[in-house]
Amino acid sequence: MLLDGRVHQGRVREHGEVDTSQPCYFAVADGVSSGALPRTASRRLLELLQISLATAPVNASLSALLRQLQKDYVALGANAALYGMASTLVGVRLIGNVATIFNVGDSRAYLLSRGANGLQASLLSRDHSFVNDLVDEGEITQEQSEDAASFMRGLTSQFIVDAEFDEFKVNVVTRTLQPGERLLLCSDGLNEVLSDADIAKLLVGHSEDDLLNACKASRRAGGTDDFSVIVLTLQN
C-alpha cells in the first residue's frame, strides 16, 4: 500500500488525518499470483509510483504518469530475477475535497455517498476484464455481460506489466467529495467473496477500525486470496 507518500507491505494498520491542501496519494497494488514474485511485483510498482509522484507537478496528468510508470515497470524485466512480474493498481489523488481515482486491472475503488434513497455505495473504478472489453468493443451489451459465466467475468485483461500492449488503458475519474463521504480502495481479494451490496453495508455506520475488523470477519466466509483495504473519510 502507498499511504500518503510511504510504501507499506505486510501486516500494517494505520489511522490518522492528512492535510489535503497539497496533493496526497493513496494506492493499493496487487501482485499477480500467476506471475513471478507477486509480493515483490506489488512493492516494486508502488516504489516506482512513489518516486514518480514525488517529482510530479500538482496538476500532472495521471494518465500520462501511469503510462510512463508502465514503461518503467516493464523495464524492470530486463533483470532476469524480476522478469514476469505483474500487478494491478488502484489509487487516488486528493487535493482539497477533489478526488481523482485511477486504476489498472481489477483492484477497485468504491464511494459511499448520500443519495435520494439514503446512503449508497458506487463503484468508481472499472475492471479491465475480458467481459468489460467485449462491452466496450460492442461485441455484447451490458445486460448480456451480467449473464456471463463467472469465470469469464473474472478474467483480467490488463495489468501493469506487458511491453506488447498496443494501447495501455488507464481508467481515471474525478469526483468532488462531500463531507462524510468515504472512499474505499481494495484489491480483488475483498470483492472476490463480498458483493458490492455487502461492501456497501460494511461502509455504512462503521468507524475505520470497525470497518477493517468487519472486512476481516467477512473475509473469513470464503476465498483464497489475501487483500488490502484503504478507507478514506472526508471530515465535516
TIFIMAR-708176 format. One line per field, with one value per residue (C-alpha): residue number from 0; residue in one letter; x, y, z. Coordinates in nm, 2 decimals, padded with zeros to 4 digits, always signed. Layout:
<atoms>
drenti (NUM;...)
lolum (A;...)
px (X;...)
py (Y;...)
pz (Z;...)
</atoms>
This chain:
<atoms>
drenti (0;1;2;3;4;5;6;7;8;9;10;11;12;13;14;15;16;17;18;19;20;21;22;23;24;25;26;27;28;29;30;31;32;33;34;35;36;37;38;39;40;41;42;43;44;45;46;47;48;49;50;51;52;53;54;55;56;57;58;59;60;61;62;63;64;65;66;67;68;69;70;71;72;73;74;75;76;77;78;79;80;81;82;83;84;85;86;87;88;89;90;91;92;93;94;95;96;97;98;99;100;101;102;103;104;105;106;107;108;109;110;111;112;113;114;115;116;117;118;119;120;121;122;123;124;125;126;127;128;129;130;131;132;133;134;135;136;137;138;139;140;141;142;143;144;145;146;147;148;149;150;151;152;153;154;155;156;157;158;159;160;161;162;163;164;165;166;167;168;169;170;171;172;173;174;175;176;177;178;179;180;181;182;183;184;185;186;187;188;189;190;191;192;193;194;195;196;197;198;199;200;201;202;203;204;205;206;207;208;209;210;211;212;213;214;215;216;217;218;219;220;221;222;223;224;225;226;227;228;229;230;231;232;233;234;235)
lolum (M;L;L;D;G;R;V;H;Q;G;R;V;R;E;H;G;E;V;D;T;S;Q;P;C;Y;F;A;V;A;D;G;V;S;S;G;A;L;P;R;T;A;S;R;R;L;L;E;L;L;Q;I;S;L;A;T;A;P;V;N;A;S;L;S;A;L;L;R;Q;L;Q;K;D;Y;V;A;L;G;A;N;A;A;L;Y;G;M;A;S;T;L;V;G;V;R;L;I;G;N;V;A;T;I;F;N;V;G;D;S;R;A;Y;L;L;S;R;G;A;N;G;L;Q;A;S;L;L;S;R;D;H;S;F;V;N;D;L;V;D;E;G;E;I;T;Q;E;Q;S;E;D;A;A;S;F;M;R;G;L;T;S;Q;F;I;V;D;A;E;F;D;E;F;K;V;N;V;V;T;R;T;L;Q;P;G;E;R;L;L;L;C;S;D;G;L;N;E;V;L;S;D;A;D;I;A;K;L;L;V;G;H;S;E;D;D;L;L;N;A;C;K;A;S;R;R;A;G;G;T;D;D;F;S;V;I;V;L;T;L;Q;N)
px (+00.00;+00.10;-00.02;+00.04;+00.39;+00.50;+00.51;+00.40;+00.38;+00.27;+00.05;+00.01;-00.28;-00.27;-00.52;-00.48;-00.56;-00.39;-00.37;-00.51;-00.41;-00.13;-00.17;-00.20;-00.18;-00.30;-00.28;-00.32;-00.12;-00.19;+00.09;-00.05;-00.02;+00.03;+00.33;+00.67;+00.73;+00.38;+00.49;+00.79;+00.58;+00.34;+00.61;+00.83;+00.53;+00.44;+00.81;+00.82;+00.48;+00.62;+00.92;+00.71;+00.46;+00.74;+00.85;+00.52;+00.36;+00.04;-00.17;+00.02;-00.19;-00.24;-00.30;+00.04;+00.21;+00.08;+00.17;+00.53;+00.50;+00.41;+00.72;+00.94;+00.79;+00.83;+01.20;+01.25;+01.20;+01.54;+01.67;+01.62;+01.54;+01.24;+01.12;+00.75;+00.62;+00.27;+00.05;-00.28;-00.32;-00.59;-00.53;-00.65;-00.50;-00.67;-00.64;-00.88;-01.21;-01.14;-01.05;-00.90;-00.93;-00.71;-00.69;-00.53;-00.65;-00.92;-00.83;-01.13;-01.24;-01.58;-01.76;-02.01;-02.24;-02.58;-02.84;-03.21;-03.27;-03.02;-02.66;-02.54;-02.21;-02.10;-01.81;-01.58;-01.32;-01.37;-01.22;-01.00;-01.17;-01.24;-01.61;-01.58;-01.36;-01.63;-01.88;-01.65;-01.59;-01.97;-01.95;-02.20;-02.44;-02.41;-02.71;-02.55;-02.23;-02.43;-02.52;-02.16;-02.02;-01.84;-01.50;-01.53;-01.61;-01.30;-01.06;-00.84;-00.74;-00.47;-00.20;+00.09;+00.34;+00.32;+00.56;+00.35;+00.04;-00.06;-00.28;-00.22;-00.55;-00.58;-00.92;-00.93;-01.23;-01.26;-01.51;-01.58;-01.63;-01.89;-01.83;-01.89;-01.84;-01.60;-01.36;-01.26;-00.96;-00.92;-00.75;-00.98;-00.94;-01.22;-01.47;-01.40;-01.61;-01.82;-02.07;-02.09;-02.40;-02.21;-01.92;-02.18;-02.31;-01.96;-01.91;-02.22;-02.21;-01.86;-01.56;-01.24;-01.13;-01.46;-01.48;-01.14;-01.25;-01.57;-01.39;-01.17;-01.46;-01.65;-01.34;-01.33;-01.65;-01.45;-01.20;-00.83;-00.67;-00.54;-00.64;-00.55;-00.80;-00.76;-01.06;-01.07;-01.33;-01.38;-01.43;-01.71)
py (+00.00;+00.36;+00.57;+00.95;+00.90;+00.59;+00.24;-00.04;-00.41;-00.70;-00.65;-00.28;-00.09;+00.29;+00.55;+00.93;+01.25;+01.41;+01.77;+01.78;+02.14;+01.98;+01.67;+01.34;+01.00;+00.66;+00.34;-00.04;-00.27;-00.64;-00.87;-01.13;-01.47;-01.64;-01.41;-01.40;-01.29;-01.14;-00.97;-00.81;-00.72;-00.51;-00.35;-00.25;-00.10;+00.11;+00.22;+00.34;+00.52;+00.68;+00.82;+00.94;+01.12;+01.29;+01.48;+01.52;+01.87;+01.94;+01.93;+01.63;+01.42;+01.09;+00.91;+01.02;+00.95;+00.59;+00.53;+00.62;+00.41;+00.11;+00.16;+00.19;-00.12;-00.32;-00.21;-00.39;-00.71;-00.66;-00.80;-01.18;-01.21;-00.98;-01.10;-01.19;-00.97;-00.83;-00.62;-00.44;-00.09;+00.14;+00.47;+00.82;+01.17;+01.41;+01.78;+01.96;+01.77;+01.67;+01.30;+01.17;+00.79;+00.58;+00.21;-00.06;-00.42;-00.53;-00.36;-00.14;+00.20;+00.24;+00.56;+00.58;+00.88;+01.01;+00.99;+01.04;+00.69;+00.73;+00.60;+00.42;+00.27;+00.30;+00.16;+00.44;+00.22;-00.01;-00.35;-00.43;-00.76;-00.97;-00.92;-00.54;-00.53;-00.71;-00.45;-00.16;-00.31;-00.35;-00.73;-00.78;-00.55;-00.45;-00.67;-00.97;-00.92;-00.96;-01.31;-01.41;-01.71;-01.62;-01.74;-01.50;-01.21;-01.29;-01.29;-00.97;-00.84;-00.60;-00.55;-00.30;-00.54;-00.61;-00.44;-00.58;-00.37;-00.17;+00.05;+00.08;+00.15;+00.36;+00.44;+00.79;+00.95;+01.27;+01.33;+01.62;+01.47;+01.59;+01.59;+01.24;+01.06;+00.77;+00.61;+00.25;+00.12;-00.26;-00.54;-00.81;-01.05;-00.85;-00.84;-01.20;-01.30;-00.99;-00.84;-00.47;-00.47;-00.64;-00.39;-00.11;-00.25;-00.25;+00.11;+00.23;+00.32;+00.19;+00.37;+00.30;+00.05;-00.12;-00.13;-00.31;-00.56;-00.62;-00.67;-00.93;-01.11;-01.12;-01.23;-01.55;-01.66;-01.78;-01.70;-01.79;-01.46;-01.21;-00.84;-00.49;-00.21;+00.17;+00.37;+00.75;+00.97;+01.34;+01.51;+01.75)
pz (+00.00;-00.06;+00.23;+00.18;+00.03;+00.23;+00.09;+00.33;+00.28;+00.51;+00.81;+00.86;+01.03;+01.04;+01.14;+01.12;+00.94;+00.64;+00.51;+00.16;+00.09;-00.10;-00.32;-00.12;-00.28;-00.16;-00.36;-00.34;-00.57;-00.60;-00.74;-00.98;-00.83;-01.17;-01.25;-01.09;-00.73;-00.66;-00.33;-00.50;-00.80;-00.60;-00.38;-00.67;-00.85;-00.55;-00.51;-00.87;-00.82;-00.51;-00.70;-00.99;-00.76;-00.56;-00.87;-01.04;-01.08;-00.88;-01.20;-01.36;-01.59;-01.41;-01.74;-01.87;-01.54;-01.53;-01.90;-01.81;-01.49;-01.70;-01.92;-01.62;-01.47;-01.79;-01.79;-01.46;-01.65;-01.81;-01.48;-01.52;-01.15;-01.19;-01.53;-01.54;-01.26;-01.30;-01.08;-01.07;-00.92;-00.78;-00.62;-00.55;-00.56;-00.31;-00.34;-00.10;-00.15;-00.51;-00.56;-00.88;-00.89;-01.12;-01.18;-01.40;-01.37;-01.12;-00.79;-00.71;-00.57;-00.41;-00.29;-00.01;-00.06;+00.04;-00.24;-00.28;-00.13;+00.15;+00.18;-00.13;-00.24;-00.60;-00.79;-00.93;-01.09;-01.39;-01.41;-01.70;-01.77;-02.07;-02.04;-02.00;-02.31;-02.50;-02.39;-02.48;-02.83;-02.89;-02.90;-02.62;-02.43;-02.06;-01.99;-02.16;-01.96;-01.64;-01.76;-01.85;-01.67;-01.35;-01.48;-01.78;-01.56;-01.35;-01.64;-01.61;-01.95;-01.84;-01.57;-01.54;-01.70;-02.07;-02.31;-02.60;-02.53;-02.84;-02.62;-02.25;-02.09;-01.77;-01.60;-01.45;-01.29;-01.08;-00.81;-00.57;-00.23;+00.02;+00.40;+00.54;+00.21;+00.21;-00.04;-00.02;-00.22;-00.22;-00.41;-00.56;-00.26;-00.09;-00.37;-00.45;-00.15;-00.09;-00.33;-00.39;-00.17;+00.11;+00.08;+00.09;+00.42;+00.56;+00.47;+00.64;+01.00;+01.09;+01.22;+01.02;+01.28;+01.30;+00.92;+00.89;+01.15;+00.97;+00.64;+00.81;+00.96;+00.63;+00.45;+00.66;+00.49;+00.20;-00.07;-00.10;-00.19;+00.06;+00.03;+00.12;+00.21;+00.25;+00.38;+00.35;+00.50;+00.42;+00.76;+00.82)
</atoms>
